[in-house]
Amino acid sequence: MYASEHWRENKYLYLIYPMHDGDRRREYIGADADRIAEARAGIERGKEFDQLSAKLKQLEARMNNGVAALQEAGRQLGSW
């Protein structure tokens, strides 16, 4: 979930989402502890997803570099 917390009167939680097509979505969560916990867990899952996605891209890049190095080594050995 890509949203940030916004509190009204330090009591009522709203989720504010990023702008999309010039519109910013706001979702009322309220003061219910269960709904607040669920919303916060969703925000954390979104952050964790972004971190894992970045890590995956990094690992894929390393893997591709390793494959390229092995292919080059194979070409060098093949030319002996």
N, C-alpha and C positions, 0 to 999 in steps of 0.2 A: 504494500500500500504506500503510495507516494503522497504523503500529506504531512502537514505539521500541525501541532496543537495550538489552539487559540482559546484562551479562557475568558469568559465574560463574568465580570464581577467576582473573579477568583472562585467561581462556583460551577459554572456550566461550560462543558467542553464542546468545542466545535473543531472539526477537522477542516483544514484549508488545503485544497489541492492545487497543484501547479496550474498555470493558465493553459487553456487549450482552446484554440480558435477564438482568442480574445475573451474567453469566459473563464471565470474562476469559480469552481464548485466549492460550496461550503456544506458540510454535513453536521447536523446537530447530534451530539452524543448525549449531552445532558449531565446530570450529577450521579447517575447510577454507577456504582462501583464496578459492577460486572461489565457493563458496556464500555466504561473507561479502560478497564484492563484489557478487554478484547481489542479496542482501538489501538492502544499502545503496543500490544503484541503484534498487530498488523503492521504498524510502522516499523517495528524492529525486524520483522520478517522481510520487509522491503529493503531495509538497510543491509541485512545479511545477504539477501539475494544479490544486491549490487556488489558487495564485497566478493562473494563467491564467483560472480560473473567476471569480475576483473581478474581474479586469481586464475580462472579457467583460461582466459585470453592469454595471460602471462605464460601459463604452462603449455598452451598450444604453440605459442611462439618459440619457446625453448625446444619443444619437440620438433618443430619444423626446422630449426637451426641444427639440431642433432641429426635429423634425416639428411639434410643437405651436406653436412660434414661427412656422414657415412657414404653418401653417394660419391662425393669428391674423392674420398679415400679409395673407394672401389674403382673409380676411373684411373686413379694414379697407380694402383696395384695392377690393373688390367693392362696398362701401357708398359709394364716392365718387360 
